[in-house]
Amino acid sequence: MAEQSPPYWVLISVLFSSQPLTPSLAMTLHQAAYDLYRRGDGAQKVAGDMLSGTVRNLRKDVRMGAITGPAFEAEIETERGSGVVRFLLTRQGLEMLEAAPAEPPPPPRPKYLN
């Protein structure tokens, strides 16, 4: 059985959102931000069934109480209209993802006798 990913509230902390975040929207924003963080890129487009927009790496760490991490901003369009989300990737979430084993490679293709 595949190990489940941690809940979104362990992975991101929302600083400001002009729209309510659903778990799937939060995970989409997290994945785009985590990709930007790993690659060191500045921006990435996101799209889904009910979402389109851009996530930007603000290239600075933010502290909110005891929670710290790299900051991001997303300008999004959803079925509820346009909005802005400012959030950070939590250090706890980053450590969990970096400690997780890499996904196994796909199984080899079967060899045919002919």
Buried (B, 14 or more C-beta within 10 A) or exposed (E): EEEEBBEBEEBBBBBEBEBEBEEEBBBBBBBBBBBBBEEEEEBBEBEEEBBEBBBBBBEEEBEEEEBBBBBBBBBBBBEEEEBEBBBBBBBBBBEBBEEEEEEEEEEEEEEEEE
